[in-house]
Amino acid sequence: MNILQQPFIQVALPIMVALTLAAWLQNKRFDDVNLRMDEVIRRPDRIETKLDNRNERIARLEERISLVR
């Protein structure tokens, strides 16, 4: 009997390959989601840094204004 005529090769092997491929592709999607979530988590930190910077700039401006008066 030819090896290609075996039921395992004709039925089970293509199913196993398809499931393995689907799992691998889905794992890649999870990696993409994780990268996006990391960016979303970093964004409030960047906003907070900008706000702190603005607060410092406002404080310096207030000091300059008070020196002028």
N, C-alpha and C positions, 0 to 999 in steps of 0.2 A: 504494500500500500504506500502510495506517495505521501510524503510528510505534509505537503500542502493540502491534502484531502482530509487531514485529521480535524475532528470537530473543534478541538482546542484552538487550532490555528485559524479556522474559518469563523468561529463565533466568539470565543472567549478572549483571544488575543486582541482583536480590534476594539472590543469593549474596554479592556484593560488599558490599552494605549489611549483611547479617547478619554477615559476617566483621569488618567495620569496627566494628560495634556490640559484638561479642563482645570484640574487642581493647581497645576503650575501657573496657568494664566490667571486664575483667581487669586493666587498668592501675589502675583505681580500687581494686581489691582489693589490689594490690601497695602502693599508697599506705597503705591501712589497716594492712597488715602492717608496713610501715616505721615507721609511727607507734607501733605496739605495741612493735616492737623498740627504738625510741628510749626508750620508757618502761622497758623491761626493762634497758637499759643504764644509765639514770639511777638506777635503784633501788639498786644497790650503793653508789653515791656517797652517796645519802641515808642508807643504813645506816651507812656509814663515818663520816659527819658526826655521826650520833647517838652512835655509839660513842666518838668523840673527845670529844663533849660530856660523856658519862658519865664518861670518864676524868678530865676536868677537875673535875667535881663530886666524884668520889671523892677526888681529890688535895686539894681544899679541905676536905672532911670530915676527912680524915686529919690535915691541919694543925690544924684546930680541936680535934680530939681530943687531939693531942699538946700543945697549949697548955693544955688543961684539966688534964692530969695533972701 
